[in-house]
Amino acid sequence: MLTRRSLIRSAQVLCISSAALLTPITLAPPASAATLPVTCSETALRNAITTANGTPASDTLNLAPGCTYRLTTELPAITSPIVINGNGDTITRLSGTFRILTVKGGALTLRAAILSKGDATGSPVENGAGGAIVVTGNGSLNLSSSVIRDNSANFGGGISVFSGSQAQINASVFTENKATQNGGGIVSDGTTTVNTSQISRNTAGNVGGGIASIGTLTVNASNLVNNTAPNGGGGIANGVPAASGGTSTVTTSNISNNSAGGANPGGIYNNGGTVTLRVSLVAANTPGNCLNSPSPVPGCVG
């Protein structure tokens, strides 16, 4: 039986317990971003990426100026925010068959680097996509002032961007990359923006010698020239024979001297998607610029 005194005592105990629950808990401070110098060796670069992946902050890796990082296996996947300042260095495949980098749910900013000789052809990882870089798992890539050259893959000889992921490419060069299927330079199922860049002399085995996209593609103030794809879209394929295209917008850009086989257009191939041209030149492509594209390309002549 509760008495007035027992009720008061119960209330006092409750107040003490509540006060204990309200005692502030001291939390450890969040990890701060680190800047890590990376000496000129494959092991140093590999270890630096692993260290940066272990913190939630955006760490910066400064590569050693004048270095060529020669890889014997693929670098660790990027799973956190990481900035790599390349300082003009080359990261290249020395032996074996593998891509250079995977961005898997992380956010990579790569500046002033040359990525070469990556080879994802036949790899079971991400269907052999992205000879230099594959972006997947809702990851993101910000590439600037860099060169992606002489890489190979089944899809996206240079870079592959999966659905849900995104890439922004600024003031960079894609050249001599090869895909056995689509997208000699770039293939994208996600969201990709190309600004003030040069995409030239890339080759696809199907469509999209320069770029193949079934996602959202934006090209600004860029040159897509001298790319080749036998089944259409030596410059750009918005859509591929097996999947209809998404949305491509090309502004103040040059798509010229690209080639395709048969009757399909060498400039822009559009399969069921939307292509918008704004103050852009599509000319001197073989056998035509956009003629005989499965879907029309408004504003494109020939």
Buried (B, 14 or more C-beta within 10 A) or exposed (E): EEEEEEEEEEEEEEEEEEEEEEEEEEEEEEEEBBEBEBEBEBEBBBBBBEBBBEBEBBBBBBBBEEBEBBBEEBBBBBBBBBBBBBBBBBBBBEEEBBBBBBBBBBBBBBBBBBBBBBBBBEBEBBBBBBBBBBBBBBBBBBBBBBBBBBBBBBBBBBBBBBEBBBBBBBBBBBBBBBBBBBBBBBBBBBBBBBBBBBBBBBBBBBBBBBBBBBBBBBBBBBBBBBBBBBBBBBBBBBBBBEBBBBBBBBBEBBBBBBBBBEEBBBBBBBBEBBBBBEEBBBBBBBBBBBBEBBBEBEBBEE
